[in-house]
């Protein structure tokens, strides 16, 4: 028999009061499959977003009167940090939502 054993902070999985579930339990199966798909989807979305933002910022900088590589790198760096934070937040929300079902 295969089990899903939950460790760590119990507040991270509010929909599962126990610490050990059979893999055939619907909630455990949803949690395992859902978390993996969420991570894959978030990575794909972040990649597309990064490419779009970099292209936008490069075009924006080229069209300025005085293009600056430092300004371009700074804005792209800030955009990358925002995307990373947003992706983590979305992943956390999606996993906690999947657990509440």
N, C-alpha and C positions, 0 to 999 in steps of 0.2 A: 504494500500500500504506500502511496506517495502522499506526503503531507506538505502543506504550506505552513511554515512556522514563522510567526511574526515576532520580531525582536525590536527592542528600542522603545521609543516613546509611544504609549498607547493612544495619545491624542492624534497621531498621524493617520490612524485608520478608524475614524469614528463609527463607521458602519459595521465593524467587526469587533464584538466585545471579547472574544476569546483570543488565544495565542496560537492555536493549532487547528487546522482545518484539513479535511480530506480534499484532494485535488478535484474530486468529483462534485464537491459542493459548488453550486452555481455562483455564489459570491466570490469564492476563492478563484474559480476559473476566470471570472470577469476581471478580477484584480490582476491576475498574472498576465492574461492576454491584453487587457486594456493598457496596462502600464508600458508594455513593450511597444504596442502600436502608437501610443501617445508619444513616446520618445522618438520613434522613427518619423512620425509626422512632424514633430517640432523641429527635428534636424532638417528635414526637407524644406519646411517653411522658412526657417532661419537662413538657409542657403539662398533661396530665391530672394528673400528680403535683402540680404547682404549684397547680392549682385545688383539688384535694382537701385539700392541706395548709393552704392559706389558709382554706378553709371550716372545717376542723377547729380551727385556732387561733383563728379569730374566735368560733366557738361556745364554745370553752373559756374564752376571755377574758370573753365576755358572761355566762357562768354563774358567774364568780367573785364573791366578796362585794364586792371593790373593783376594778372593771375599770380598766385602765390602757392608754392608747394607746401610751405609750412601750414598755411590756412587749410589747404586741402587735406593734408594728413591729420590735422587737428579735428576737423569736422567729421572725417571718416572714422577716426578713432572714437569720437563721442557717439556717433551713430552705432558703431559696433558694440559699445558698452550698453547702449539703450536696448539694442536687439537682444543681447545676452540676458539682460535683466528681465525683459518682457517674456522671452522664451521660458525662463525658469518659473516665472509667475504663472504663465499659462499651463505649464506642465504640472505644477503643484495644484492649481485649481481643477484641472481635468482629472487628475488622479483622486483628489479628495471627493470630487463629484461622483466618480465611478464607484467609490466605496459606499456612498450614501444610498445607492440603489438597492 
